[in-house]
Amino acid sequence: MKPLYLREDTERQRERLAATVRQLHRSGWMPGTSGSLSLRSGDAVLITAQDLDKGRADARDTVLVDPSEGLPLLGETEWPCAETPVHLALHGYLPDCETVVHVRTPDVTAPDAHAPGAGDAGPPATEPHLRSGPAGSTPMVLPDPPERLDPGRTADAVRAVLGGTAAGAPPALLVARLGVFTWGRDLGEALAALDRVEEGSRPPMRSGAGVPDPAGWAR
């Protein structure tokens, strides 16, 4: 495997990611061990650890992974969360995707949790939708993810959904049995997309109020 470039401030990124996870927990987005968060860190991806109690997250609960295989880099002490292949597929396919937020609640683990027509994003665009689109509320849907979430098969499935979606679709993907993934060029964009999905869901996705202040979140 070729050497990966890592940001010089990776340790600060770990602290920021853990602090944001705790805020998302307090806001009701990530109760218990549910949900996950990732961001680019140079050539690698920094992501939350497996089976993490989100209310107790600290810098040691983050994992640097190889973007192609999803395996922890040498020296890492934790294993990445089970949803890592979906995170990597989004980071790999969307060039301006810096942050991915994943939330899982009983109301969003199946496509019928959203308004009728979820996943019907219109005819395919001539070019894949590769940037965060205009405001919207209905996420794209991956109704039947690979039974085993390995990076290769998951990336193919995610690319098939995003590549066949009309331009302007909201930056959100509903994966059956896993929950909603939103993304953006920074935490603010990813959380704004999550808010828009919540507004269009029936019933509301969470019981908490407020979202973390993305001020100070550096890419």
C-alpha positions, 0 to 999 in steps of 0.5 A: 500500500502506498504511503498516505499523506496525513494532516499535521493537525490530525490530533486536533481533528480527533479532538474536534470529531469527538467533541462534535459527536458528544454534541450530537449526542446531547442534541438527540441525533446520536443516542447511545451507541448509534450514529457515526461521523467521519471527515477527510484527514489528508489521504486518509479518513478519520471516523468514529470507533465501533460500538462507541458510547457517543456521550463519552466519546473522546479523541481515543475513540476515533480511527484513521482508516485507509480510504480504499480498504477501510482498515485502521492505519498502523498504530491505531488502537480501535476498530472503525464503526460498521458503517465505514464502507458507506462513509468511504464510498461517499468520500471516494465518489464525491470530490467536495465531500469533507464530512459525513454524518450518519444517524440511525433511529427507528423512524429512518431505517426503512425507505417508507419512513419518508414521504411517498416517492422517496428515492424517485429523484427523476431521470438521470442527469447527463453528469453525476451529481457530485456536489451538495445540491440545493435545499431539499428534503427527500433523500436518495434511497439505497433500498437493498445494501449489500448483505456484507458491507465490504468497501468494494461492493458498497462503493459500487452500490452507492455509486449506482444510486448517486450516478443515476440521480438527477442533479439538484438532489439533496445531499442525503442518502437513506440506506435501508436498515442503517439510517440516513447519511448526509454530507458536505464540504464542512460540518455545517453543510452536513448538518443543514442537510440532516435538518432538511431531511428531518423536516421532510420525515414523518414522524420527526427523526429525533426528539432533541433540539438544536444542533452543534455549532459548526463554528471552529470546525476546520476542514 
